[in-house]
Amino acid sequence: MVQCVLHYLPKVELVTELNQTVNYEKVFELIKQRMAAPTPLLETIAMELCYSIMAKFSKVEQVYVHIEKRSPPIPAFSGSVSVSFQLARD
């Protein structure tokens, strides 16, 4: 499971058009493509997603990614493991 939270400040008082905001469909596609690539560490994926989102979406001021892996292949372990990473523009 991937949770992604984007923070941005609109340039208008009321957002009424897609070009005034972040296109979440494109963000979803970026996440979907990255998640399709096998990677040993959740940390790597979370960090790469944050950096990619910040690079591709200039309106985003801050991004938070949380990835949870349910039933990881850990002997005698029941439950899930997760990592989070947050990145903000300077």
PyMOL Python script that loads the backbone (N, CA, C, O; Angstrom):
from pymol import cmd

cmd.read_pdbstr("""\
ATOM      1  N   MET A   1       0.842  -1.171   0.000  1.00  0.00           N
ATOM      2  CA  MET A   1       0.000   0.000   0.000  1.00  0.00           C
ATOM      3  C   MET A   1       0.891   1.239   0.000  1.00  0.00           C
ATOM      4  O   MET A   1       1.869   1.310   0.744  1.00  0.00           O
ATOM      5  N   VAL A   2       0.550   2.202  -0.829  1.00  0.00           N
ATOM      6  CA  VAL A   2       1.292   3.455  -0.907  1.00  0.00           C
ATOM      7  C   VAL A   2       0.359   4.603  -0.572  1.00  0.00           C
ATOM      8  O   VAL A   2      -0.738   4.711  -1.121  1.00  0.00           O
ATOM      9  N   GLN A   3       0.803   5.449   0.328  1.00  0.00           N
ATOM     10  CA  GLN A   3       0.077   6.681   0.647  1.00  0.00           C
ATOM     11  C   GLN A   3       0.979   7.837   0.247  1.00  0.00           C
ATOM     12  O   GLN A   3       2.160   7.861   0.594  1.00  0.00           O
ATOM     13  N   CYS A   4       0.424   8.787  -0.477  1.00  0.00           N
ATOM     14  CA  CYS A   4       1.198   9.937  -0.936  1.00  0.00           C
ATOM     15  C   CYS A   4       0.412  11.206  -0.615  1.00  0.00           C
ATOM     16  O   CYS A   4      -0.749  11.345  -1.003  1.00  0.00           O
ATOM     17  N   VAL A   5       1.054  12.123   0.092  1.00  0.00           N
ATOM     18  CA  VAL A   5       0.423  13.394   0.447  1.00  0.00           C
ATOM     19  C   VAL A   5       1.249  14.510  -0.173  1.00  0.00           C
ATOM     20  O   VAL A   5       2.454  14.610   0.059  1.00  0.00           O
ATOM     21  N   LEU A   6       0.585  15.353  -0.967  1.00  0.00           N
ATOM     22  CA  LEU A   6       1.251  16.472  -1.622  1.00  0.00           C
ATOM     23  C   LEU A   6       0.757  17.776  -1.023  1.00  0.00           C
ATOM     24  O   LEU A   6      -0.437  17.940  -0.770  1.00  0.00           O
ATOM     25  N   HIS A   7       1.676  18.701  -0.799  1.00  0.00           N
ATOM     26  CA  HIS A   7       1.312  20.031  -0.307  1.00  0.00           C
ATOM     27  C   HIS A   7       1.672  21.051  -1.377  1.00  0.00           C
ATOM     28  O   HIS A   7       2.770  21.026  -1.932  1.00  0.00           O
ATOM     29  N   TYR A   8       0.745  21.937  -1.655  1.00  0.00           N
ATOM     30  CA  TYR A   8       1.019  23.029  -2.580  1.00  0.00           C
ATOM     31  C   TYR A   8       0.129  24.212  -2.228  1.00  0.00           C
ATOM     32  O   TYR A   8      -0.909  24.057  -1.586  1.00  0.00           O
ATOM     33  N   LEU A   9       0.555  25.396  -2.659  1.00  0.00           N
ATOM     34  CA  LEU A   9      -0.221  26.604  -2.432  1.00  0.00           C
ATOM     35  C   LEU A   9      -0.761  27.077  -3.773  1.00  0.00           C
ATOM     36  O   LEU A   9       0.020  27.465  -4.642  1.00  0.00           O
ATOM     37  N   PRO A  10      -2.071  27.054  -3.962  1.00  0.00           N
ATOM     38  CA  PRO A  10      -2.649  27.509  -5.229  1.00  0.00           C
ATOM     39  C   PRO A  10      -2.337  28.985  -5.471  1.00  0.00           C
ATOM     40  O   PRO A  10      -2.218  29.769  -4.530  1.00  0.00           O
ATOM     41  N   LYS A  11      -2.209  29.345  -6.726  1.00  0.00           N
ATOM     42  CA  LYS A  11      -1.941  30.741  -7.110  1.00  0.00           C
ATOM     43  C   LYS A  11      -3.242  31.533  -7.258  1.00  0.00           C
ATOM     44  O   LYS A  11      -3.217  32.742  -7.488  1.00  0.00           O
ATOM     45  N   VAL A  12      -4.378  30.841  -7.126  1.00  0.00           N
ATOM     46  CA  VAL A  12      -5.685  31.485  -7.245  1.00  0.00           C
ATOM     47  C   VAL A  12      -6.475  31.252  -5.962  1.00  0.00           C
ATOM     48  O   VAL A  12      -6.164  30.356  -5.176  1.00  0.00           O
ATOM     49  N   GLU A  13      -7.494  32.068  -5.767  1.00  0.00           N
ATOM     50  CA  GLU A  13      -8.306  31.944  -4.556  1.00  0.00           C
ATOM     51  C   GLU A  13      -9.140  30.669  -4.541  1.00  0.00           C
ATOM     52  O   GLU A  13      -9.298  30.033  -3.499  1.00  0.00           O
ATOM     53  N   LEU A  14      -9.674  30.299  -5.705  1.00  0.00           N
ATOM     54  CA  LEU A  14     -10.505  29.104  -5.816  1.00  0.00           C
ATOM     55  C   LEU A  14     -10.044  28.299  -7.032  1.00  0.00           C
ATOM     56  O   LEU A  14     -10.074  28.802  -8.155  1.00  0.00           O
ATOM     57  N   VAL A  15      -9.627  27.080  -6.819  1.00  0.00           N
ATOM     58  CA  VAL A  15      -9.172  26.222  -7.910  1.00  0.00           C
ATOM     59  C   VAL A  15     -10.394  25.695  -8.658  1.00  0.00           C
ATOM     60  O   VAL A  15     -11.252  25.035  -8.071  1.00  0.00           O
ATOM     61  N   THR A  16     -10.468  25.989  -9.955  1.00  0.00           N
ATOM     62  CA  THR A  16     -11.605  25.563 -10.760  1.00  0.00           C
ATOM     63  C   THR A  16     -11.186  24.838 -12.035  1.00  0.00           C
ATOM     64  O   THR A  16     -12.034  24.311 -12.755  1.00  0.00           O
ATOM     65  N   GLU A  17      -9.876  24.808 -12.319  1.00  0.00           N
ATOM     66  CA  GLU A  17      -9.370  24.162 -13.523  1.00  0.00           C
ATOM     67  C   GLU A  17      -8.184  23.280 -13.172  1.00  0.00           C
ATOM     68  O   GLU A  17      -7.431  23.569 -12.241  1.00  0.00           O
ATOM     69  N   LEU A  18      -8.028  22.204 -13.926  1.00  0.00           N
ATOM     70  CA  LEU A  18      -6.950  21.247 -13.665  1.00  0.00           C
ATOM     71  C   LEU A  18      -5.572  21.888 -13.741  1.00  0.00           C
ATOM     72  O   LEU A  18      -4.688  21.518 -12.968  1.00  0.00           O
ATOM     73  N   ASN A  19      -5.362  22.831 -14.640  1.00  0.00           N
ATOM     74  CA  ASN A  19      -4.040  23.441 -14.773  1.00  0.00           C
ATOM     75  C   ASN A  19      -3.676  24.329 -13.586  1.00  0.00           C
ATOM     76  O   ASN A  19      -2.548  24.816 -13.508  1.00  0.00           O
ATOM     77  N   GLN A  20      -4.613  24.548 -12.662  1.00  0.00           N
ATOM     78  CA  GLN A  20      -4.355  25.339 -11.458  1.00  0.00           C
ATOM     79  C   GLN A  20      -3.925  24.480 -10.275  1.00  0.00           C
ATOM     80  O   GLN A  20      -3.637  24.995  -9.195  1.00  0.00           O
ATOM     81  N   THR A  21      -3.884  23.188 -10.485  1.00  0.00           N
ATOM     82  CA  THR A  21      -3.559  22.271  -9.396  1.00  0.00           C
ATOM     83  C   THR A  21      -2.595  21.198  -9.889  1.00  0.00           C
ATOM     84  O   THR A  21      -2.093  21.275 -11.010  1.00  0.00           O
ATOM     85  N   VAL A  22      -2.345  20.215  -9.063  1.00  0.00           N
ATOM     86  CA  VAL A  22      -1.496  19.086  -9.415  1.00  0.00           C
ATOM     87  C   VAL A  22      -2.383  18.013 -10.041  1.00  0.00           C
ATOM     88  O   VAL A  22      -3.442  17.688  -9.505  1.00  0.00           O
ATOM     89  N   ASN A  23      -1.959  17.476 -11.153  1.00  0.00           N
ATOM     90  CA  ASN A  23      -2.728  16.432 -11.826  1.00  0.00           C
ATOM     91  C   ASN A  23      -2.459  15.109 -11.103  1.00  0.00           C
ATOM     92  O   ASN A  23      -1.424  14.476 -11.307  1.00  0.00           O
ATOM     93  N   TYR A  24      -3.395  14.711 -10.267  1.00  0.00           N
ATOM     94  CA  TYR A  24      -3.209  13.524  -9.440  1.00  0.00           C
ATOM     95  C   TYR A  24      -3.218  12.240 -10.261  1.00  0.00           C
ATOM     96  O   TYR A  24      -2.672  11.227  -9.825  1.00  0.00           O
ATOM     97  N   GLU A  25      -3.823  12.267 -11.427  1.00  0.00           N
ATOM     98  CA  GLU A  25      -3.775  11.108 -12.306  1.00  0.00           C
ATOM     99  C   GLU A  25      -2.340  10.852 -12.771  1.00  0.00           C
ATOM    100  O   GLU A  25      -1.905   9.703 -12.854  1.00  0.00           O
ATOM    101  N   LYS A  26      -1.617  11.919 -13.071  1.00  0.00           N
ATOM    102  CA  LYS A  26      -0.216  11.777 -13.480  1.00  0.00           C
ATOM    103  C   LYS A  26       0.666  11.341 -12.311  1.00  0.00           C
ATOM    104  O   LYS A  26       1.609  10.572 -12.495  1.00  0.00           O
ATOM    105  N   VAL A  27       0.360  11.830 -11.115  1.00  0.00           N
ATOM    106  CA  VAL A  27       1.091  11.391  -9.922  1.00  0.00           C
ATOM    107  C   VAL A  27       0.860   9.899  -9.709  1.00  0.00           C
ATOM    108  O   VAL A  27       1.800   9.156  -9.426  1.00  0.00           O
ATOM    109  N   PHE A  28      -0.391   9.462  -9.845  1.00  0.00           N
ATOM    110  CA  PHE A  28      -0.720   8.050  -9.688  1.00  0.00           C
ATOM    111  C   PHE A  28       0.051   7.199 -10.695  1.00  0.00           C
ATOM    112  O   PHE A  28       0.577   6.146 -10.334  1.00  0.00           O
ATOM    113  N   GLU A  29       0.124   7.636 -11.944  1.00  0.00           N
ATOM    114  CA  GLU A  29       0.846   6.879 -12.968  1.00  0.00           C
ATOM    115  C   GLU A  29       2.334   6.771 -12.635  1.00  0.00           C
ATOM    116  O   GLU A  29       2.941   5.718 -12.829  1.00  0.00           O
ATOM    117  N   LEU A  30       2.914   7.849 -12.137  1.00  0.00           N
ATOM    118  CA  LEU A  30       4.322   7.822 -11.731  1.00  0.00           C
ATOM    119  C   LEU A  30       4.529   6.794 -10.621  1.00  0.00           C
ATOM    120  O   LEU A  30       5.469   6.001 -10.676  1.00  0.00           O
ATOM    121  N   ILE A  31       3.653   6.807  -9.614  1.00  0.00           N
ATOM    122  CA  ILE A  31       3.752   5.861  -8.496  1.00  0.00           C
ATOM    123  C   ILE A  31       3.559   4.432  -8.999  1.00  0.00           C
ATOM    124  O   ILE A  31       4.310   3.534  -8.618  1.00  0.00           O
ATOM    125  N   LYS A  32       2.573   4.221  -9.839  1.00  0.00           N
ATOM    126  CA  LYS A  32       2.284   2.891 -10.383  1.00  0.00           C
ATOM    127  C   LYS A  32       3.488   2.327 -11.141  1.00  0.00           C
ATOM    128  O   LYS A  32       3.841   1.161 -10.966  1.00  0.00           O
ATOM    129  N   GLN A  33       4.116   3.149 -11.979  1.00  0.00           N
ATOM    130  CA  GLN A  33       5.284   2.705 -12.731  1.00  0.00           C
ATOM    131  C   GLN A  33       6.447   2.358 -11.804  1.00  0.00           C
ATOM    132  O   GLN A  33       7.122   1.347 -11.997  1.00  0.00           O
ATOM    133  N   ARG A  34       6.678   3.197 -10.801  1.00  0.00           N
ATOM    134  CA  ARG A  34       7.799   2.937  -9.881  1.00  0.00           C
ATOM    135  C   ARG A  34       7.552   1.681  -9.062  1.00  0.00           C
ATOM    136  O   ARG A  34       8.479   0.906  -8.826  1.00  0.00           O
ATOM    137  N   MET A  35       6.327   1.471  -8.629  1.00  0.00           N
ATOM    138  CA  MET A  35       6.017   0.305  -7.805  1.00  0.00           C
ATOM    139  C   MET A  35       6.128  -0.995  -8.603  1.00  0.00           C
ATOM    140  O   MET A  35       6.269  -2.065  -8.011  1.00  0.00           O
ATOM    141  N   ALA A  36       6.068  -0.923  -9.923  1.00  0.00           N
ATOM    142  CA  ALA A  36       6.167  -2.114 -10.770  1.00  0.00           C
ATOM    143  C   ALA A  36       7.602  -2.633 -10.876  1.00  0.00           C
ATOM    144  O   ALA A  36       7.818  -3.770 -11.297  1.00  0.00           O
ATOM    145  N   ALA A  37       8.572  -1.817 -10.500  1.00  0.00           N
ATOM    146  CA  ALA A  37       9.981  -2.216 -10.579  1.00  0.00           C
ATOM    147  C   ALA A  37      10.417  -2.846  -9.260  1.00  0.00           C
ATOM    148  O   ALA A  37      10.435  -2.167  -8.233  1.00  0.00           O
ATOM    149  N   PRO A  38      10.769  -4.139  -9.270  1.00  0.00           N
ATOM    150  CA  PRO A  38      11.215  -4.790  -8.031  1.00  0.00           C
ATOM    151  C   PRO A  38      12.425  -4.074  -7.425  1.00  0.00           C
ATOM    152  O   PRO A  38      13.391  -3.760  -8.120  1.00  0.00           O
ATOM    153  N   THR A  39      12.351  -3.827  -6.128  1.00  0.00           N
ATOM    154  CA  THR A  39      13.417  -3.126  -5.410  1.00  0.00           C
ATOM    155  C   THR A  39      13.516  -3.728  -4.015  1.00  0.00           C
ATOM    156  O   THR A  39      12.498  -3.882  -3.341  1.00  0.00           O
ATOM    157  N   PRO A  40      14.725  -4.072  -3.567  1.00  0.00           N
ATOM    158  CA  PRO A  40      14.866  -4.733  -2.260  1.00  0.00           C
ATOM    159  C   PRO A  40      14.420  -3.895  -1.057  1.00  0.00           C
ATOM    160  O   PRO A  40      13.911  -4.445  -0.081  1.00  0.00           O
ATOM    161  N   LEU A  41      14.602  -2.578  -1.117  1.00  0.00           N
ATOM    162  CA  LEU A  41      14.318  -1.746   0.059  1.00  0.00           C
ATOM    163  C   LEU A  41      13.155  -0.793  -0.175  1.00  0.00           C
ATOM    164  O   LEU A  41      13.113  -0.078  -1.176  1.00  0.00           O
ATOM    165  N   LEU A  42      12.211  -0.792   0.761  1.00  0.00           N
ATOM    166  CA  LEU A  42      11.102   0.157   0.704  1.00  0.00           C
ATOM    167  C   LEU A  42      11.609   1.591   0.800  1.00  0.00           C
ATOM    168  O   LEU A  42      11.034   2.500   0.202  1.00  0.00           O
ATOM    169  N   GLU A  43      12.677   1.787   1.549  1.00  0.00           N
ATOM    170  CA  GLU A  43      13.252   3.125   1.711  1.00  0.00           C
ATOM    171  C   GLU A  43      13.658   3.712   0.359  1.00  0.00           C
ATOM    172  O   GLU A  43      13.423   4.890   0.087  1.00  0.00           O
ATOM    173  N   THR A  44      14.267   2.882  -0.478  1.00  0.00           N
ATOM    174  CA  THR A  44      14.691   3.332  -1.801  1.00  0.00           C
ATOM    175  C   THR A  44      13.492   3.815  -2.609  1.00  0.00           C
ATOM    176  O   THR A  44      13.537   4.878  -3.227  1.00  0.00           O
ATOM    177  N   ILE A  45      12.436   3.038  -2.599  1.00  0.00           N
ATOM    178  CA  ILE A  45      11.235   3.393  -3.367  1.00  0.00           C
ATOM    179  C   ILE A  45      10.632   4.695  -2.849  1.00  0.00           C
ATOM    180  O   ILE A  45      10.308   5.583  -3.638  1.00  0.00           O
ATOM    181  N   ALA A  46      10.480   4.816  -1.541  1.00  0.00           N
ATOM    182  CA  ALA A  46       9.869   6.017  -0.957  1.00  0.00           C
ATOM    183  C   ALA A  46      10.681   7.260  -1.298  1.00  0.00           C
ATOM    184  O   ALA A  46      10.117   8.292  -1.663  1.00  0.00           O
ATOM    185  N   MET A  47      11.982   7.167  -1.182  1.00  0.00           N
ATOM    186  CA  MET A  47      12.831   8.315  -1.476  1.00  0.00           C
ATOM    187  C   MET A  47      12.792   8.671  -2.961  1.00  0.00           C
ATOM    188  O   MET A  47      12.678   9.844  -3.317  1.00  0.00           O
ATOM    189  N   GLU A  48      12.887   7.661  -3.825  1.00  0.00           N
ATOM    190  CA  GLU A  48      12.846   7.920  -5.262  1.00  0.00           C
ATOM    191  C   GLU A  48      11.515   8.533  -5.678  1.00  0.00           C
ATOM    192  O   GLU A  48      11.481   9.422  -6.528  1.00  0.00           O
ATOM    193  N   LEU A  49      10.426   8.066  -5.089  1.00  0.00           N
ATOM    194  CA  LEU A  49       9.126   8.650  -5.403  1.00  0.00           C
ATOM    195  C   LEU A  49       9.075  10.128  -5.013  1.00  0.00           C
ATOM    196  O   LEU A  49       8.595  10.957  -5.786  1.00  0.00           O
ATOM    197  N   CYS A  50       9.557  10.454  -3.842  1.00  0.00           N
ATOM    198  CA  CYS A  50       9.547  11.855  -3.404  1.00  0.00           C
ATOM    199  C   CYS A  50      10.366  12.730  -4.352  1.00  0.00           C
ATOM    200  O   CYS A  50       9.907  13.787  -4.784  1.00  0.00           O
ATOM    201  N   TYR A  51      11.573  12.285  -4.670  1.00  0.00           N
ATOM    202  CA  TYR A  51      12.423  13.074  -5.560  1.00  0.00           C
ATOM    203  C   TYR A  51      11.806  13.198  -6.954  1.00  0.00           C
ATOM    204  O   TYR A  51      11.877  14.267  -7.562  1.00  0.00           O
ATOM    205  N   SER A  52      11.212  12.138  -7.462  1.00  0.00           N
ATOM    206  CA  SER A  52      10.591  12.178  -8.791  1.00  0.00           C
ATOM    207  C   SER A  52       9.391  13.114  -8.824  1.00  0.00           C
ATOM    208  O   SER A  52       9.227  13.885  -9.769  1.00  0.00           O
ATOM    209  N   ILE A  53       8.556  13.047  -7.798  1.00  0.00           N
ATOM    210  CA  ILE A  53       7.376  13.909  -7.735  1.00  0.00           C
ATOM    211  C   ILE A  53       7.792  15.372  -7.672  1.00  0.00           C
ATOM    212  O   ILE A  53       7.218  16.212  -8.365  1.00  0.00           O
ATOM    213  N   MET A  54       8.782  15.680  -6.851  1.00  0.00           N
ATOM    214  CA  MET A  54       9.245  17.063  -6.745  1.00  0.00           C
ATOM    215  C   MET A  54       9.835  17.543  -8.069  1.00  0.00           C
ATOM    216  O   MET A  54       9.673  18.708  -8.435  1.00  0.00           O
ATOM    217  N   ALA A  55      10.515  16.657  -8.783  1.00  0.00           N
ATOM    218  CA  ALA A  55      11.136  17.035 -10.062  1.00  0.00           C
ATOM    219  C   ALA A  55      10.106  17.243 -11.161  1.00  0.00           C
ATOM    220  O   ALA A  55      10.273  18.131 -11.998  1.00  0.00           O
ATOM    221  N   LYS A  56       9.052  16.450 -11.177  1.00  0.00           N
ATOM    222  CA  LYS A  56       8.083  16.487 -12.275  1.00  0.00           C
ATOM    223  C   LYS A  56       6.899  17.429 -12.039  1.00  0.00           C
ATOM    224  O   LYS A  56       6.218  17.814 -12.988  1.00  0.00           O
ATOM    225  N   PHE A  57       6.655  17.794 -10.801  1.00  0.00           N
ATOM    226  CA  PHE A  57       5.490  18.620 -10.482  1.00  0.00           C
ATOM    227  C   PHE A  57       5.941  19.867  -9.720  1.00  0.00           C
ATOM    228  O   PHE A  57       6.078  19.850  -8.497  1.00  0.00           O
ATOM    229  N   SER A  58       6.166  20.934 -10.459  1.00  0.00           N
ATOM    230  CA  SER A  58       6.736  22.157  -9.873  1.00  0.00           C
ATOM    231  C   SER A  58       5.807  22.841  -8.870  1.00  0.00           C
ATOM    232  O   SER A  58       6.273  23.628  -8.045  1.00  0.00           O
ATOM    233  N   LYS A  59       4.526  22.562  -8.922  1.00  0.00           N
ATOM    234  CA  LYS A  59       3.588  23.165  -7.966  1.00  0.00           C
ATOM    235  C   LYS A  59       3.705  22.548  -6.573  1.00  0.00           C
ATOM    236  O   LYS A  59       3.319  23.170  -5.583  1.00  0.00           O
ATOM    237  N   VAL A  60       4.231  21.342  -6.496  1.00  0.00           N
ATOM    238  CA  VAL A  60       4.330  20.645  -5.212  1.00  0.00           C
ATOM    239  C   VAL A  60       5.445  21.280  -4.374  1.00  0.00           C
ATOM    240  O   VAL A  60       6.589  21.386  -4.818  1.00  0.00           O
ATOM    241  N   GLU A  61       5.095  21.694  -3.171  1.00  0.00           N
ATOM    242  CA  GLU A  61       6.065  22.290  -2.251  1.00  0.00           C
ATOM    243  C   GLU A  61       6.634  21.268  -1.271  1.00  0.00           C
ATOM    244  O   GLU A  61       7.756  21.413  -0.785  1.00  0.00           O
ATOM    245  N   GLN A  62       5.850  20.241  -0.991  1.00  0.00           N
ATOM    246  CA  GLN A  62       6.266  19.210  -0.039  1.00  0.00           C
ATOM    247  C   GLN A  62       5.560  17.918  -0.394  1.00  0.00           C
ATOM    248  O   GLN A  62       4.397  17.927  -0.796  1.00  0.00           O
ATOM    249  N   VAL A  63       6.268  16.799  -0.246  1.00  0.00           N
ATOM    250  CA  VAL A  63       5.674  15.500  -0.539  1.00  0.00           C
ATOM    251  C   VAL A  63       6.021  14.530   0.587  1.00  0.00           C
ATOM    252  O   VAL A  63       7.126  14.542   1.129  1.00  0.00           O
ATOM    253  N   TYR A  64       5.055  13.703   0.916  1.00  0.00           N
ATOM    254  CA  TYR A  64       5.206  12.675   1.952  1.00  0.00           C
ATOM    255  C   TYR A  64       4.762  11.357   1.336  1.00  0.00           C
ATOM    256  O   TYR A  64       3.666  11.262   0.786  1.00  0.00           O
ATOM    257  N   VAL A  65       5.613  10.344   1.428  1.00  0.00           N
ATOM    258  CA  VAL A  65       5.282   9.015   0.909  1.00  0.00           C
ATOM    259  C   VAL A  65       5.421   8.002   2.037  1.00  0.00           C
ATOM    260  O   VAL A  65       6.426   7.966   2.747  1.00  0.00           O
ATOM    261  N   HIS A  66       4.392   7.185   2.184  1.00  0.00           N
ATOM    262  CA  HIS A  66       4.373   6.116   3.186  1.00  0.00           C
ATOM    263  C   HIS A  66       4.072   4.815   2.440  1.00  0.00           C
ATOM    264  O   HIS A  66       3.073   4.715   1.728  1.00  0.00           O
ATOM    265  N   ILE A  67       4.942   3.827   2.610  1.00  0.00           N
ATOM    266  CA  ILE A  67       4.752   2.543   1.941  1.00  0.00           C
ATOM    267  C   ILE A  67       4.667   1.448   3.002  1.00  0.00           C
ATOM    268  O   ILE A  67       5.522   1.341   3.881  1.00  0.00           O
ATOM    269  N   GLU A  68       3.622   0.648   2.896  1.00  0.00           N
ATOM    270  CA  GLU A  68       3.417  -0.467   3.817  1.00  0.00           C
ATOM    271  C   GLU A  68       3.442  -1.773   3.035  1.00  0.00           C
ATOM    272  O   GLU A  68       2.781  -1.908   2.005  1.00  0.00           O
ATOM    273  N   LYS A  69       4.208  -2.722   3.535  1.00  0.00           N
ATOM    274  CA  LYS A  69       4.257  -4.055   2.922  1.00  0.00           C
ATOM    275  C   LYS A  69       3.580  -5.021   3.890  1.00  0.00           C
ATOM    276  O   LYS A  69       4.073  -5.277   4.988  1.00  0.00           O
ATOM    277  N   ARG A  70       2.452  -5.542   3.460  1.00  0.00           N
ATOM    278  CA  ARG A  70       1.706  -6.484   4.295  1.00  0.00           C
ATOM    279  C   ARG A  70       2.285  -7.877   4.110  1.00  0.00           C
ATOM    280  O   ARG A  70       2.631  -8.267   2.994  1.00  0.00           O
ATOM    281  N   SER A  71       2.390  -8.612   5.174  1.00  0.00           N
ATOM    282  CA  SER A  71       2.908  -9.986   5.162  1.00  0.00           C
ATOM    283  C   SER A  71       4.263 -10.093   4.473  1.00  0.00           C
ATOM    284  O   SER A  71       4.400 -10.843   3.506  1.00  0.00           O
ATOM    285  N   PRO A  72       5.265  -9.361   4.948  1.00  0.00           N
ATOM    286  CA  PRO A  72       6.590  -9.452   4.326  1.00  0.00           C
ATOM    287  C   PRO A  72       7.194 -10.838   4.539  1.00  0.00           C
ATOM    288  O   PRO A  72       6.822 -11.533   5.484  1.00  0.00           O
ATOM    289  N   PRO A  73       8.124 -11.249   3.671  1.00  0.00           N
ATOM    290  CA  PRO A  73       8.717 -12.582   3.789  1.00  0.00           C
ATOM    291  C   PRO A  73       9.774 -12.652   4.903  1.00  0.00           C
ATOM    292  O   PRO A  73      10.962 -12.842   4.640  1.00  0.00           O
ATOM    293  N   ILE A  74       9.322 -12.497   6.123  1.00  0.00           N
ATOM    294  CA  ILE A  74      10.202 -12.568   7.293  1.00  0.00           C
ATOM    295  C   ILE A  74       9.777 -13.781   8.103  1.00  0.00           C
ATOM    296  O   ILE A  74       8.620 -13.865   8.517  1.00  0.00           O
ATOM    297  N   PRO A  75      10.686 -14.725   8.339  1.00  0.00           N
ATOM    298  CA  PRO A  75      10.324 -15.935   9.092  1.00  0.00           C
ATOM    299  C   PRO A  75       9.726 -15.613  10.468  1.00  0.00           C
ATOM    300  O   PRO A  75      10.234 -14.756  11.191  1.00  0.00           O
ATOM    301  N   ALA A  76       8.662 -16.297  10.809  1.00  0.00           N
ATOM    302  CA  ALA A  76       7.989 -16.190  12.106  1.00  0.00           C
ATOM    303  C   ALA A  76       7.453 -14.789  12.396  1.00  0.00           C
ATOM    304  O   ALA A  76       7.280 -14.429  13.560  1.00  0.00           O
ATOM    305  N   PHE A  77       7.190 -13.997  11.362  1.00  0.00           N
ATOM    306  CA  PHE A  77       6.670 -12.639  11.528  1.00  0.00           C
ATOM    307  C   PHE A  77       5.260 -12.581  10.973  1.00  0.00           C
ATOM    308  O   PHE A  77       4.976 -13.111   9.898  1.00  0.00           O
ATOM    309  N   SER A  78       4.386 -11.934  11.714  1.00  0.00           N
ATOM    310  CA  SER A  78       3.011 -11.748  11.258  1.00  0.00           C
ATOM    311  C   SER A  78       2.691 -10.268  11.361  1.00  0.00           C
ATOM    312  O   SER A  78       2.886  -9.661  12.414  1.00  0.00           O
ATOM    313  N   GLY A  79       2.212  -9.695  10.300  1.00  0.00           N
ATOM    314  CA  GLY A  79       1.890  -8.274  10.329  1.00  0.00           C
ATOM    315  C   GLY A  79       2.400  -7.570   9.096  1.00  0.00           C
ATOM    316  O   GLY A  79       2.422  -8.135   8.003  1.00  0.00           O
ATOM    317  N   SER A  80       2.810  -6.326   9.282  1.00  0.00           N
ATOM    318  CA  SER A  80       3.302  -5.536   8.159  1.00  0.00           C
ATOM    319  C   SER A  80       4.497  -4.696   8.608  1.00  0.00           C
ATOM    320  O   SER A  80       4.739  -4.506   9.800  1.00  0.00           O
ATOM    321  N   VAL A  81       5.231  -4.203   7.616  1.00  0.00           N
ATOM    322  CA  VAL A  81       6.330  -3.274   7.863  1.00  0.00           C
ATOM    323  C   VAL A  81       6.084  -2.057   6.983  1.00  0.00           C
ATOM    324  O   VAL A  81       5.452  -2.165   5.933  1.00  0.00           O
ATOM    325  N   SER A  82       6.574  -0.917   7.402  1.00  0.00           N
ATOM    326  CA  SER A  82       6.361   0.277   6.609  1.00  0.00           C
ATOM    327  C   SER A  82       7.492   1.273   6.788  1.00  0.00           C
ATOM    328  O   SER A  82       8.225   1.239   7.777  1.00  0.00           O
ATOM    329  N   VAL A  83       7.620   2.163   5.808  1.00  0.00           N
ATOM    330  CA  VAL A  83       8.582   3.249   5.868  1.00  0.00           C
ATOM    331  C   VAL A  83       7.892   4.523   5.368  1.00  0.00           C
ATOM    332  O   VAL A  83       6.922   4.464   4.612  1.00  0.00           O
ATOM    333  N   SER A  84       8.402   5.653   5.800  1.00  0.00           N
ATOM    334  CA  SER A  84       7.898   6.942   5.356  1.00  0.00           C
ATOM    335  C   SER A  84       9.074   7.839   5.031  1.00  0.00           C
ATOM    336  O   SER A  84      10.140   7.737   5.639  1.00  0.00           O
ATOM    337  N   PHE A  85       8.869   8.714   4.070  1.00  0.00           N
ATOM    338  CA  PHE A  85       9.887   9.708   3.709  1.00  0.00           C
ATOM    339  C   PHE A  85       9.164  10.980   3.321  1.00  0.00           C
ATOM    340  O   PHE A  85       8.105  10.942   2.693  1.00  0.00           O
ATOM    341  N   GLN A  86       9.742  12.103   3.699  1.00  0.00           N
ATOM    342  CA  GLN A  86       9.150  13.400   3.409  1.00  0.00           C
ATOM    343  C   GLN A  86      10.223  14.297   2.838  1.00  0.00           C
ATOM    344  O   GLN A  86      11.376  14.256   3.268  1.00  0.00           O
ATOM    345  N   LEU A  87       9.839  15.114   1.862  1.00  0.00           N
ATOM    346  CA  LEU A  87      10.785  16.007   1.213  1.00  0.00           C
ATOM    347  C   LEU A  87      10.106  17.338   0.952  1.00  0.00           C
ATOM    348  O   LEU A  87       8.946  17.375   0.541  1.00  0.00           O
ATOM    349  N   ALA A  88      10.820  18.435   1.188  1.00  0.00           N
ATOM    350  CA  ALA A  88      10.270  19.762   0.946  1.00  0.00           C
ATOM    351  C   ALA A  88      11.268  20.575   0.124  1.00  0.00           C
ATOM    352  O   ALA A  88      12.478  20.352   0.180  1.00  0.00           O
ATOM    353  N   ARG A  89      10.736  21.509  -0.628  1.00  0.00           N
ATOM    354  CA  ARG A  89      11.591  22.423  -1.386  1.00  0.00           C
ATOM    355  C   ARG A  89      12.292  23.370  -0.421  1.00  0.00           C
ATOM    356  O   ARG A  89      11.767  23.692   0.645  1.00  0.00           O
ATOM    357  N   ASP A  90      13.472  23.805  -0.805  1.00  0.00           N
ATOM    358  CA  ASP A  90      14.227  24.764   0.037  1.00  0.00           C
ATOM    359  C   ASP A  90      13.638  26.146  -0.032  1.00  0.00           C
ATOM    360  O   ASP A  90      14.145  27.066   0.610  1.00  0.00           O
TER     361      ASP A  90
END
""", "prot")
cmd.dss("prot")
cmd.show_as("cartoon", "prot")
cmd.util.cbc("prot")
cmd.orient("prot")
